Amino acid sequence: MAADTSTDRAFVMLSGLGSDQPGLVAQITKYIADRGGNVEDSRMVALGGVFGVMLLASGSADEVQRLVADVAALERESGMRVLAHPATDPTLRGENTERAVLLTVTASAFDREGILMDISDVMRSTGGNIVELDTTTYDDPQSKATYFQMRMTVEVDSVGDVEPIRARLTDLAIRERIAMEVKLAERSAERTGGVTVTT
């Protein structure tokens, strides 16, 4: 496992998928705590009766090794399919570094096939790295139409990359009638995984 040499901490990403049921979060976090690990960051969601989790855990090299070695036990206890993957210290790169430039992109439109693909393709072609993404669809009781909503956090190399992305997204929004907003954002100091929007 990759370790931070200054603190001798190692990191592992645990991901799991299974039927949604009460107590899964408690089972997963207890599994980590019992082996001396610490939860650094996590994303959890229940969709269509299925529960999914991605969780970054840290510990000493031995503690992280136990987290990886005992994954089969977690699978038996939770009924989930669990994978473990080596990870790096999130403070060394990516969206948690002071040098990173983050954008928050929100979008709303009539739902149609390919809308998320079109938005994400702009990021791919302009070099933006999607680090967080939440989408949902809902039916409007008055119009009977189905709407799409999205919130995306994108990391770019520098402030100079912002305007090309904004211009491409604006063109897409006009062409496809998408209500879209692009703002600079920064990760909160509490390391909760949220972003603070700045105008």
C-alpha positions as CSV (number, residue, x, y, z in Angstrom):
1,M,0.0,0.0,0.0
2,A,1.2,3.5,-0.7
3,A,2.2,5.4,2.4
4,D,3.0,8.9,3.5
5,T,6.6,8.7,4.7
6,S,6.2,11.6,7.0
7,T,3.5,10.0,9.0
8,D,3.9,6.3,8.0
9,R,0.3,6.1,7.1
10,A,-1.0,3.8,4.4
11,F,-4.3,4.2,2.5
12,V,-6.8,1.8,0.9
13,M,-10.0,2.4,-1.0
14,L,-12.8,0.0,-0.1
15,S,-15.8,-0.2,-2.4
16,G,-18.9,-2.3,-1.9
17,L,-22.2,-3.1,-3.5
18,G,-25.2,-5.0,-2.2
19,S,-28.9,-5.0,-1.3
20,D,-29.9,-2.0,0.8
21,Q,-30.6,-2.8,4.4
22,P,-30.5,-1.1,7.8
23,G,-27.1,-1.3,9.6
24,L,-24.7,-1.5,6.6
25,V,-22.9,1.7,7.4
26,A,-22.4,0.6,11.0
27,Q,-21.1,-2.8,9.9
28,I,-18.6,-1.3,7.5
29,T,-17.3,1.4,9.9
30,K,-17.0,-1.2,12.7
31,Y,-15.0,-3.5,10.4
32,I,-12.5,-0.6,9.8
33,A,-12.3,0.5,13.4
34,D,-11.9,-3.1,14.7
35,R,-8.7,-3.4,12.6
36,G,-7.3,0.0,13.7
37,G,-8.2,1.9,10.6
38,N,-9.7,5.3,10.2
39,V,-12.2,6.6,7.7
40,E,-10.7,9.5,5.8
41,D,-13.5,10.1,3.2
42,S,-16.5,8.3,1.9
43,R,-19.4,8.3,-0.6
44,M,-22.5,6.3,0.1
45,V,-25.8,6.0,-1.8
46,A,-28.9,3.8,-2.0
47,L,-30.4,3.6,-5.5
48,G,-33.2,1.3,-6.6
49,G,-32.8,-0.9,-3.5
50,V,-29.1,-1.3,-4.0
51,F,-26.5,0.3,-1.6
52,G,-23.1,1.4,-2.9
53,V,-20.2,2.7,-1.0
54,M,-16.7,4.0,-1.8
55,L,-14.6,4.6,1.3
56,L,-11.0,5.8,1.8
57,A,-9.5,4.3,4.9
58,S,-6.0,4.9,6.5
59,G,-3.9,3.2,9.1
60,S,-0.4,1.8,9.6
61,A,0.9,-0.5,6.9
62,D,-0.1,-3.5,9.1
63,E,-3.6,-2.1,9.8
64,V,-4.3,-1.5,6.2
65,Q,-3.0,-4.9,5.3
66,R,-5.5,-6.4,7.8
67,L,-8.3,-4.4,6.2
68,V,-7.4,-5.9,2.8
69,A,-6.8,-9.4,4.0
70,D,-10.1,-9.7,5.9
71,V,-12.4,-8.4,3.1
72,A,-14.0,-11.8,2.8
73,A,-15.2,-11.5,6.4
74,L,-16.9,-8.1,5.7
75,E,-18.6,-9.7,2.7
76,R,-20.0,-12.5,4.8
77,E,-21.2,-10.1,7.5
78,S,-22.7,-7.5,5.2
79,G,-23.8,-9.6,2.2
80,M,-22.1,-7.1,0.0
81,R,-19.5,-7.6,-2.8
82,V,-16.4,-5.7,-1.5
83,L,-13.3,-4.7,-3.4
84,A,-10.1,-3.2,-1.9
85,H,-7.7,-1.1,-4.0
86,P,-4.4,0.6,-2.9
87,A,-4.7,4.4,-2.6
88,T,-2.5,7.4,-1.9
89,D,-2.6,10.1,0.7
90,P,-5.3,12.5,-0.6
91,T,-3.4,15.5,0.6
92,L,-0.5,14.8,-1.8
93,R,-2.5,15.4,-5.0
94,G,-6.0,15.9,-6.4
95,E,-8.8,18.0,-5.1
96,N,-7.5,18.3,-1.5
97,T,-4.3,20.2,-2.5
98,E,-4.1,23.9,-2.1
99,R,-2.9,24.2,-5.8
100,A,-6.0,22.5,-7.2
101,V,-8.7,24.6,-8.9
102,L,-12.2,23.3,-8.4
103,L,-15.3,24.1,-10.3
104,T,-18.9,23.4,-9.3
105,V,-21.2,22.8,-12.3
106,T,-24.9,22.6,-11.8
107,A,-27.4,21.7,-14.5
108,S,-31.2,21.3,-14.9
109,A,-33.1,20.3,-18.0
110,F,-35.8,18.1,-19.5
111,D,-34.4,14.6,-19.2
112,R,-33.2,13.0,-22.4
113,E,-30.8,10.2,-23.3
114,G,-27.2,11.4,-23.5
115,I,-27.4,14.6,-21.5
116,L,-24.9,13.4,-18.9
117,M,-22.6,12.1,-21.6
118,D,-22.6,15.4,-23.4
119,I,-21.7,17.3,-20.2
120,S,-19.0,14.9,-19.2
121,D,-17.6,14.8,-22.7
122,V,-16.9,18.6,-22.4
123,M,-14.8,17.8,-19.3
124,R,-12.9,15.0,-21.1
125,S,-12.1,17.2,-24.1
126,T,-11.0,20.2,-22.1
127,G,-8.9,18.3,-19.5
128,G,-11.3,18.7,-16.6
129,N,-11.2,15.9,-14.1
130,I,-14.6,15.0,-12.5
131,V,-14.0,14.3,-8.8
132,E,-17.6,14.4,-7.6
133,L,-20.9,13.8,-9.4
134,D,-24.5,13.7,-8.2
135,T,-27.5,13.3,-10.6
136,T,-31.2,12.7,-10.2
137,T,-34.3,12.6,-12.3
138,Y,-37.8,13.4,-11.1
139,D,-41.3,13.8,-12.6
140,D,-43.0,17.2,-12.3
141,P,-46.6,16.7,-11.2
142,Q,-47.9,19.7,-13.1
143,S,-46.2,19.4,-16.4
144,K,-45.9,15.6,-16.3
145,A,-42.4,16.0,-17.7
146,T,-39.3,14.3,-16.4
147,Y,-36.5,16.6,-15.3
148,F,-32.8,16.0,-14.9
149,Q,-30.6,17.6,-12.3
150,M,-26.9,17.4,-11.8
151,R,-24.2,18.8,-9.5
152,M,-20.6,18.1,-10.5
153,T,-17.2,19.1,-9.0
154,V,-14.4,19.3,-11.5
155,E,-10.7,19.7,-10.9
156,V,-8.6,21.7,-13.4
157,D,-4.8,22.4,-13.5
158,S,-5.1,26.2,-13.4
159,V,-7.4,29.2,-13.4
160,G,-6.6,29.6,-17.1
161,D,-8.5,26.4,-17.8
162,V,-11.8,27.7,-16.4
163,E,-12.9,30.0,-19.2
164,P,-12.5,27.4,-22.0
165,I,-14.7,25.0,-20.0
166,R,-17.2,27.7,-19.2
167,A,-17.4,28.6,-22.9
168,R,-17.9,25.0,-24.0
169,L,-20.6,24.4,-21.4
170,T,-22.4,27.7,-22.3
171,D,-22.5,26.6,-26.0
172,L,-23.9,23.2,-24.9
173,A,-26.5,24.8,-22.6
174,I,-27.8,27.2,-25.3
175,R,-27.9,24.4,-27.9
176,E,-29.6,21.9,-25.7
177,R,-31.7,24.2,-23.5
178,I,-30.0,23.3,-20.3
179,A,-30.0,25.7,-17.3
180,M,-26.4,25.5,-16.3
181,E,-24.1,27.4,-13.8
182,V,-20.3,27.2,-13.4
183,K,-18.7,28.6,-10.3
184,L,-15.3,28.4,-8.7
185,A,-15.3,26.3,-5.6
186,E,-12.9,25.2,-2.9
187,R,-12.9,22.1,-0.6
188,S,-14.0,22.9,2.9
189,A,-11.4,23.0,5.6
190,E,-13.2,20.3,7.6
191,R,-12.4,17.7,4.9
192,T,-16.0,16.5,4.8
193,G,-15.9,16.1,1.0
194,G,-18.2,19.1,0.4
195,V,-17.3,22.2,-1.5
196,T,-17.8,25.8,-0.7
197,V,-19.0,27.8,-3.6
198,T,-17.2,31.1,-4.3
199,T,-18.4,33.7,-6.8
